[in-house]
Amino acid sequence: MRVQRIFNILIIDNRRIKDTRGHLVLRAVCAIVAVALLVSCCCGTEENDLWLLLSSYEDLGITAKDLAFFMETHGYNAEPHDTYVTVKFSSGKEVYLTPNGASPGLADLWITPPTQPSGPVRVIPTEAIKKNLTFGKDTNPDFIKAVTRTLIFPVAPLGMCFEGSNKVAKTYSSFGYNISYMYDPSAGGYTQGHLWVSVEDKDRLGKWLAVDSYYGVMTDDVYYTAPYSFDDIKYLDSINPSWKLS
């Protein structure tokens, strides 16, 4: 969707220019930029699918050889080594998997092979993103009143839940509240999923209020469980992994 938006902007600006030689050059540049962005997004899809696959399974005793076999049965080009597995994407890019024992998920993802002297760099910490958690809903009227009065809603326009939730989280954190981001990538009506924030009651630890950046405090049960929850907005990219040094 982001690629389409950029492409549309380029095309709109392009139409404002008269049909000159410079106009033709600009059209070529627009096409190159759009294709480059599209290729980048397609590569990211392979990486995202791999992470989602690994996060859906656990096996305490899996070996590197077993892990490679598992990856091959799911259509990946995988090569086992003594303690890790190399996975090669269709783009030619390689990532590395190490069995993670009792940690969540089937394996950890790395962008450098474990044989390098500096050691591997893990992209996604296994404990950073929690799956399918249900938060205890708070019914404390004083807390509900405090959370409601802290912000004026909507914080962001409808459809901008990512920017809005980040503002919500920063505001409540500045008042000393613990927060957790809640993310549902398949939420109905949202092309990129839906993101909101849960705020913990200082006086009743383990009890939370869900806050939507547009609607404010939410009491519907659906807002108290999510496929993914995390404490830092940076881990939102881990749902669609950005493969870079951290």
C-alpha positions as CSV (number, residue, x, y, z in Angstrom):
1,M,0.0,0.0,0.0
2,R,2.9,2.3,0.8
3,V,4.4,1.6,-2.6
4,Q,1.1,2.4,-4.3
5,R,0.8,5.6,-2.4
6,I,4.3,6.8,-3.4
7,F,3.6,5.7,-7.0
8,N,0.3,7.7,-7.1
9,I,2.0,10.8,-5.7
10,L,4.7,10.6,-8.4
11,I,2.1,10.2,-11.1
12,I,0.0,13.1,-9.9
13,D,3.0,15.4,-9.8
14,N,4.0,14.1,-13.2
15,R,0.7,15.1,-14.7
16,R,1.1,18.7,-13.6
17,I,4.1,19.1,-15.9
18,K,3.6,19.9,-19.6
19,D,4.4,17.3,-22.2
20,T,8.1,18.3,-22.7
21,R,11.3,16.4,-22.9
22,G,11.8,17.0,-19.2
23,H,8.4,15.5,-18.6
24,L,9.5,12.2,-20.3
25,V,12.6,12.1,-18.2
26,L,10.6,12.5,-15.1
27,R,8.2,9.7,-16.1
28,A,11.1,7.4,-16.5
29,V,12.5,8.3,-13.1
30,C,9.1,7.7,-11.5
31,A,8.8,4.3,-13.0
32,I,12.3,3.3,-11.8
33,V,11.6,4.5,-8.2
34,A,8.3,2.6,-8.1
35,V,9.8,-0.6,-9.5
36,A,12.7,-0.4,-7.0
37,L,10.3,0.0,-4.1
38,L,8.1,-2.9,-5.3
39,V,11.1,-5.2,-5.5
40,S,12.2,-4.3,-2.0
41,C,8.7,-5.1,-0.6
42,C,8.6,-8.5,-2.4
43,C,11.9,-9.5,-0.9
44,G,10.6,-8.5,2.6
45,T,7.6,-10.9,2.0
46,E,9.9,-14.0,2.0
47,E,11.6,-12.9,5.2
48,N,8.3,-12.2,6.9
49,D,6.9,-15.6,5.9
50,L,10.0,-17.3,7.3
51,W,9.7,-15.6,10.6
52,L,6.0,-16.3,10.9
53,L,6.6,-20.0,10.1
54,L,9.3,-20.3,12.8
55,S,7.3,-18.5,15.4
56,S,4.4,-20.9,14.9
57,Y,6.3,-24.0,16.0
58,E,8.3,-25.2,19.0
59,D,10.6,-28.3,19.4
60,L,12.8,-28.6,22.5
61,G,15.1,-31.2,21.0
62,I,15.3,-30.2,17.3
63,T,18.8,-30.4,15.8
64,A,20.3,-28.4,12.9
65,K,19.8,-31.4,10.6
66,D,16.1,-31.7,11.6
67,L,15.6,-28.0,11.3
68,A,17.0,-28.0,7.7
69,F,14.7,-30.9,6.8
70,F,11.7,-29.0,8.3
71,M,12.6,-25.9,6.2
72,E,13.0,-28.0,3.0
73,T,9.6,-29.6,3.5
74,H,8.1,-26.0,3.6
75,G,9.8,-25.1,0.3
76,Y,12.9,-23.3,1.5
77,N,16.5,-23.8,0.2
78,A,18.1,-24.9,3.5
79,E,21.6,-26.3,4.2
80,P,22.5,-27.8,7.6
81,H,25.8,-27.2,9.4
82,D,27.0,-28.4,12.8
83,T,25.1,-26.0,14.9
84,Y,23.0,-23.8,12.5
85,V,21.2,-23.8,9.2
86,T,21.7,-21.5,6.2
87,V,18.5,-20.5,4.3
88,K,18.8,-18.9,0.9
89,F,16.0,-16.9,-0.5
90,S,15.1,-16.7,-4.2
91,S,16.6,-13.2,-4.2
92,G,20.0,-14.8,-3.3
93,K,20.0,-13.3,0.2
94,E,21.0,-15.7,3.0
95,V,19.9,-15.8,6.7
96,Y,20.9,-18.2,9.4
97,L,18.9,-20.3,11.9
98,T,19.9,-21.8,15.2
99,P,17.7,-24.2,17.2
100,N,16.6,-22.3,20.3
101,G,15.7,-25.2,22.7
102,A,13.0,-24.2,25.1
103,S,12.7,-20.5,23.9
104,P,9.6,-19.5,22.1
105,G,9.5,-20.4,18.4
106,L,11.4,-23.1,16.5
107,A,14.7,-21.2,15.9
108,D,16.4,-17.8,16.2
109,L,17.1,-15.8,13.1
110,W,20.5,-14.2,12.4
111,I,22.0,-12.1,9.7
112,T,25.6,-13.3,10.1
113,P,26.8,-17.0,10.4
114,P,27.7,-18.2,13.9
115,T,31.2,-19.1,12.6
116,Q,32.2,-15.4,12.4
117,P,34.7,-14.3,15.1
118,S,32.4,-11.4,16.2
119,G,29.5,-13.8,16.7
120,P,26.1,-13.6,15.1
121,V,23.8,-10.7,15.3
122,R,20.3,-11.7,16.2
123,V,17.6,-9.7,14.4
124,I,14.5,-10.6,16.5
125,P,14.9,-11.4,20.2
126,T,12.6,-14.4,21.0
127,E,11.2,-12.8,24.1
128,A,10.5,-9.4,22.6
129,I,7.2,-10.3,20.9
130,K,4.5,-12.3,22.7
131,K,1.9,-14.2,20.8
132,N,-1.8,-14.6,21.5
133,L,-1.8,-13.0,24.9
134,T,-5.0,-12.0,26.7
135,F,-4.8,-9.1,29.1
136,G,-6.9,-8.8,32.2
137,K,-9.4,-6.0,31.7
138,D,-9.5,-3.3,34.5
139,T,-12.9,-2.2,35.9
140,N,-11.5,0.3,38.4
141,P,-13.5,3.5,37.8
142,D,-10.8,5.8,39.1
143,F,-8.2,4.3,36.7
144,I,-10.6,4.5,33.8
145,K,-11.3,8.2,34.6
146,A,-7.5,8.9,34.8
147,V,-6.7,7.2,31.5
148,T,-9.7,8.9,29.8
149,R,-8.7,12.4,31.0
150,T,-5.0,12.1,30.1
151,L,-5.6,12.6,26.4
152,I,-8.1,14.2,24.1
153,F,-9.3,11.7,21.5
154,P,-8.9,11.2,18.6
155,V,-5.1,11.5,18.9
156,A,-4.7,10.7,15.1
157,P,-7.1,10.5,12.2
158,L,-9.0,7.3,11.5
159,G,-6.7,4.9,9.6
160,M,-3.5,6.3,11.2
161,C,-3.4,3.9,14.1
162,F,0.4,3.4,13.9
163,E,1.3,7.0,14.3
164,G,-1.6,7.5,16.8
165,S,-0.7,4.5,19.0
166,N,2.9,5.7,19.2
167,K,1.7,9.0,20.6
168,V,-0.6,7.3,23.0
169,A,2.1,5.1,24.3
170,K,4.6,7.9,24.8
171,T,2.0,10.0,26.6
172,Y,1.0,7.3,29.1
173,S,4.6,6.2,29.6
174,S,5.5,9.8,30.5
175,F,3.0,9.6,33.4
176,G,4.7,6.4,34.7
177,Y,2.3,3.8,33.3
178,N,3.4,0.5,31.9
179,I,2.2,0.1,28.3
180,S,2.0,-2.7,25.8
181,Y,1.4,-2.4,22.0
182,M,-1.2,-4.8,20.7
183,Y,-1.2,-5.7,17.0
184,D,-3.6,-7.7,14.8
185,P,-2.3,-7.9,11.2
186,S,-5.6,-9.3,9.9
187,A,-8.0,-6.9,11.7
188,G,-11.0,-6.3,9.5
189,G,-11.1,-3.0,7.6
190,Y,-7.4,-2.2,7.9
191,T,-5.1,-3.0,5.0
192,Q,-2.0,-3.1,7.2
193,G,-3.7,-4.5,10.3
194,H,-4.6,-2.6,13.5
195,L,-2.4,-1.3,16.3
196,W,-3.5,-0.1,19.7
197,V,-2.1,0.3,23.2
198,S,-2.9,-1.3,26.6
199,V,-2.1,0.7,29.8
200,E,-1.5,-1.1,33.1
201,D,-3.2,0.1,36.4
202,K,-0.4,1.1,38.8
203,D,-2.6,0.0,41.8
204,R,-3.8,-3.3,40.3
205,L,-0.8,-4.8,38.4
206,G,-1.9,-7.3,35.8
207,K,-5.1,-5.2,35.0
208,W,-5.1,-3.2,31.8
209,L,-7.2,-0.7,29.8
210,A,-7.1,-0.9,26.0
211,V,-6.8,2.5,24.3
212,D,-7.5,3.1,20.6
213,S,-5.8,6.2,19.3
214,Y,-9.0,7.2,17.5
215,Y,-11.8,6.0,19.8
216,G,-10.1,6.3,23.2
217,V,-10.7,3.7,26.0
218,M,-12.2,0.5,24.7
219,T,-14.0,-2.1,26.9
220,D,-14.8,-4.6,24.1
221,D,-13.2,-8.0,24.9
222,V,-11.7,-8.1,21.4
223,Y,-9.3,-5.3,22.4
224,Y,-7.8,-7.4,25.2
225,T,-6.3,-10.1,23.1
226,A,-4.1,-9.9,20.0
227,P,-1.9,-12.1,17.9
228,Y,1.1,-10.0,18.8
229,S,2.0,-7.8,21.8
230,F,5.3,-6.0,22.5
231,D,6.6,-3.2,24.8
232,D,8.5,-1.2,22.2
233,I,7.3,0.2,18.9
234,K,10.5,-0.8,17.2
235,Y,9.4,-4.5,17.4
236,L,6.5,-3.7,15.1
237,D,9.0,-4.0,12.2
238,S,9.8,-7.5,13.5
239,I,6.4,-8.7,12.4
240,N,7.6,-7.7,8.9
241,P,11.3,-8.1,9.7
242,S,13.8,-5.4,8.6
243,W,17.1,-7.3,8.2
244,K,19.7,-4.9,9.6
245,L,22.3,-4.7,12.3
246,S,20.8,-3.7,15.7
